[in-house]
Amino acid sequence: GEWEEKQLGDLTDRVIRKNKNLESKKPLTISGQLGLIDQTEYFSKSVSSKNLENYTLIKNGEFAYNKSYSNGYPLGAIKRLTRYDSGVLSSLYICFSIKSEMSKDFMEAYFDSTHWYREVSGIAVEGARNHGLLNVSVNDFFTILIKYPSLEEQQKIGKFFSKLDRQIELEEQKLELLQQQKKGYMQKIFSQELRFKDENGEDYPDWENSKIEKYLKERNERSDKGQMLSVTINSGIIKFSELDRKDNSSKDKSNYKVVRKNDIAYNSMRMWQGASGKSNYNGIVSPAYTVLYPTQNTSSLFIGYKFKTHRMIHKFKINSQGLTSDTWNLKYKQLKNINIDIPVLEEQEKIGDFFKKMDILISKQKMKIEILEKEKQSFLQKMFL
């Protein structure tokens, strides 16, 4: 059937009910990715002011427009409350409910697409952006035009997208589970609560405790030739070209440090945050990094994971030099004297392989979610006129 076009104000009712008698004590925020979510969950601490009575009370199924623009959301975000029965929002948000002749699922999908952007950018007052908020007046907001089909077709479209959302949600739960499992195993394996056995089902020898310098030496080769590598907190060592950063490195790279495959490299200033990793590539890194190579009976794959444990990161933190965390620095001179527990090479390799397999599962799961998200975006672009 034909799609009609009406102003948002004709299809919705503005919600302005105040949270009097503190009917809800759940301050919400809008995240572009997660939608309307409890602030305490999102920021892991409550951010908004104590006096929640002046907030707008919003109920399950109602919508809110957040005028703050952020990365990937140039015109803010319009989301539907689905997680909780109710919650409260600061009066900066524009809240509304959908009239009964419209499908809420359809409207939710419509606002997940970018089809309303053109309308909102037409009413946002140019130049008047204060503190990351778009200047959009309530009255103007309700004049934006919405195109929609018959209720029956809306319901079909809505159902299609809510199924897709459910699928994405399930895959995200799987990812969360894998990450929790990895955390648990890191805890149990590095505290030696769980041990691997050798080929004959026998225990491996006890772990030995020695200074790091026994297992890792500093590599001090310099070169300006080779691909640039970068050490990240979450993804270990990656090729600089795969980062979304622009290259601020100096033209003169003669002082850059050589990294060989299986070396460990770390950011001396951020080792206490876990910025280290085993390299899968040959390349060069900025002189701010420290590069280490494993001695004979040491698996750098094992060390790479060991260096990510809370216990090691704590040791790196207390051994970093400098007055404030901005200047903390852990050079090889300090690092080499830190003690570390290490099993025999064969057990090291088993542990390293075990976590490597887990990481592969985790990155496959991330890819799966990314593909679903991309599919959703392309369906959204095609589905709405």
N, C-alpha and C positions, 0 to 999 in steps of 0.2 A: 504493500500500500504506500500511499504518499506520506512523506514526513511533514509534520506541521512545524511552525516556528512560533514560539511565544516568549514573553519576558519571564525571567526567573520568578519575579514577584507574582505572576499569575498561576504558577505551578506549585508555589511553596507558601508557607506561613513563617514569618520571622519568629524566632524563639527568644523571648526576653525575660523569662521567669527568673526571679532572683532566688538564691539559695538560702531563703530565710529559714530560721530554726535549724540551720545546718543539716538539712536533709541529707546532703552528701558531703563526705570529708575526703573526696578523691579528686585532687587537682589534676587536670589532664593537660597534656601538651600534644601538639601535632608533629609527628615525624613523617617526612615525606615517604619513607619506606614502610614504617610500621603503622601509620595512621594515628588515630586518637589513642593515646596510651597514658597510663598513670605516670605522673612525673617521678614518683619515687622509684618506679621500675626503670624508667628511661635514664634518669640522671643518677640513679642509685642513691639519691638523697632528695628530700622534698625542697623545691626551690621557691615556691610562691609564698606570698605573704600570709600571715596567720589569719587575717580576717576574711574568711571564705564566704561570709554572708552576702557580700556585695558581688560575688561572682555569679555568672549565669549558670543555672542548673540545666544540664542537657541530658536527655534520656535516650536509651537504646534505640537505634534506628534514625535518630536525628543527625543533622549534618553541621559541620562548622568550617568556616573559611579562616585560615591563618594567613594574615597579610605579610608575614615576614618571608622574604625571599632567601633562598639558600642554594647551595650548589646543586644543580640539576632541577631546581624548582624556581625558575626565574620570576614566577608570578605568585609564589606561595603555593598553598595546597588546600584542597577542599576534600574533607574526609567524613566518613559516616561512623558513628559510634557503634561498634559491634562487640567489643570485648567485655563490656560491663553493662549492668542495668542502668547506671547513671554516673554522672561525674560533673565536675564544675570547671568552667573556663573563665579566664579573665575577660573583662568586657571589651578587650581589643579584638576578640574573635567575633565574627558575624555568624550567628547560629540560625538554623532554620529547619523546618520539618517539611516533608513532601506531601502534597495533597493526594487524596485517595485515588484519583484517576490516573496516577503515575506509579510506575514500579520503582521501588527504592533500589533494588539491585541494578536496574538499568541506570538510574541516576548515579549510583556509586561508580559504575564502570565509566559512565560519561565523564565524571570528574577525575577519574584515574587517567583518562586520555588527555591529550593536549588541545582538544577542540574548543575548550572555553578560553584558552589563552588569548586568542585574538580579541575577543569581546572585552576581557578584563584589561588588556593592555590599552584598549581604546579609552577606558575610563580612568586609568591610573594617572594622577596629575603628574606631568613631567617635572623633573627637577626636584620635586618635593619628596625626598625620601629621607625620613629621619630614623636613625638607628636601625637600618636594615628593614624598615617597614615601608610597604608601598602605601602611597596616599590614595586610598580608595574609599569613597564615602558610602555609607550604608545604602542611601537612596539610589545612588548610581549602581551599586552592586546588584540590586534587585531588578535593574533594567536590562541586564545582559540577556541576549537572545539565546534560547536553547532550541535545538531542532530535535524532534522526537517522532517516532512512528506510533502506530496503534498500540493500545495496552497489551494486546496479545503478542505482538512482535517485541515490544519492550521486555515482556516477561521471558521470552525465548532468549533474547540477548543477555538479559540479566542472569538467567540460569546458567548460560554458557560460561560467563565470566566468574560466577561464584564457584562453579566446579573447578575452573582453572585456579582460582585463588586457593581453594581447599587443597588442591594438588601441590601447589607451591608451599603451602603451610606444612604439609606432611613431610615434604622433602627437607624443609628447614628444621623440622623436629628431628629428622634422622641425622642431619649434620650436627645439631646440638648434642645428640646422643654420642656420636662418634668422638666429638671433641671432649666430652666428659669422660668417655672411656680412656682416651689417650692420657688425660690428666691423671686419672686413677692409676693407670699403669706406670706413668712416670714416677708417681709417688711410691708405688709398691716396689718397682724394680730397682730404683736408685737407692732406696732405703734398705735394699737387700731382703725385703720381706718375701719377695718372689724371686726364686733363682732358676736359671736354666740348668739342665743336666747335659752331660757329654753324650757321645754316641752310645756308650754302654749303659746309659741311665745312671751313671755315677755323678756325684757332686763334683763341681769344679773346685780348685783350691780357693782358700779364703782370698778376699780382695786385699790388695796391699795399699798402704797409705804412705804416699811420698810427695815431695814437692813437684809442682807442675813442670819444672825445668827438666825433670827426668823423662817426661813424655813429649814435651813440645819445646822446640828451639825457635828462636826468632829468625825469620828470613829477611835479609837486608839488601836484596838486590834491587837496583833502581833501573827503570826503563821508561821511555815514552812510547814504546811500541806495544800494541796489543789492545784487546777490547777493554773498555772501561767497565769495571764491576762496581756494584754498590751493595752495602750490607744493610739489611732491613731488620727491624725487630720481629716482624711477623713472618716474613718469607725467606729469611736467611740471605744468602748471597745471590743476587740476580744481576743479569746484564743491565747496565745503565740504560741501554736503548729500550728496555721493556718497562722502565719507569715512566710515569707521566710528568716527568720534571724537565725543565729546560736545563741545558748544560751550562752551569756557571763556572765550570772548571777553567783554570788558567790555560792560556794557549801553550805556555811552556810546561810540558809534562815531564821534563827530564828528571824531576825528583820523585816521580810516581813510583810506587812500590810494586814489585812483581808478585803475582799470586799464581801458584801452580795448582792444577787439579788436585783435590784432596788436602790442600792447605786449609788452615782455619784462619779466618780474618775477623777482626773486630774493630769497632769504632771506640777508640780509647776514651772518648768523652762520654760514651753512652753504654759502656759495657755493663754498668750497674742497672741498665734497663733491659738488658738481654740482646743488645745489638751485636750479635756474633753469628757465625755460621761456618759450615764446611763448604768449600767451593767445589762446584762440579765443572768449573771452567778454568782455562788458563787466561790470565788477563792482567790488568793493572788497577791499583786503587790509589786514592789520594793519600798523601803522606800523613794525613791525620789518623790513618788506620795502622793497626799493628798486624803483621802477618806471621803466622806460626806454621812450622811443618812438623809432622809427627815423627818421633824416633822409631827405632825398629819394631818394637812389639806393641805399637800403639795404633788403634783404629781411629782415624779422625772422624768417622761417622759416629762412633760411640761418643767421642769427646764433644762433638757438635750438640748432641742431645744432653749430655751431662751438664754442659755449660748453660743449659736453659732451665735447670732445676732451681727451685726457690732457694735451696741451700747454697748453691754456688753463686747465684746472683747476689745473695746476701753477703757472701765473702768478698765478691768483687766490689760491692758497695763500701764495705768498711775498710777495704784496702785502697780505695781510690784516693788520690791526693787532691787537695784544693779546699778553699774555704767554704764555697757554696756549691750547691748541686750544679750550677751553671758552669762551674770551672772544674768540677771533679774530673780526674784523669787517671787512667790505669795503664801505665806503660809496662812493657815486658819486665823491666827491672823489679816492679812490685809483684806483678803477676806470677813470676817464676817461683817465688817463695811461698805461694799459697799451697796448702796441702790438699790432696785430692785422693779419693778412694777409687781404686781401679782393679777390675778382675783380669784374669789372663786373656791374651789376645782372642782366643777362640770364643770365650764368653762375651767379650766386648763386641765381637762381630755378630754374634747371635742377637744381642740387645739392639745393636745398630740396625740390623736388617728388620727386626721386629717393628721398630718405630718407623722405619722407612716405609714399610708396607702400610702401616696405619696412616701415614701422611699421604700416601698415594690414594687410599680410600677416601680420605678427607678432601683431597683436591678434586677427585672425580665427582664427589657429591656436590662440591661448590660449583663445578662446571655444569652439572645437571640443573641446579637452581638458576644459574645464569642463563642457560638456554631457555628454560621455561619463562623467565622474566622477559627475555627478548621476544619470545613467541607472543607473550601477552601484549607487549607493546605493539607488535606489528598487527595483531588482531584488532587492537584498540584503534589504530590508525585507519584500518580498512573498514571497520564496522560502522563508524559514525561518519555521516556525510559532512 
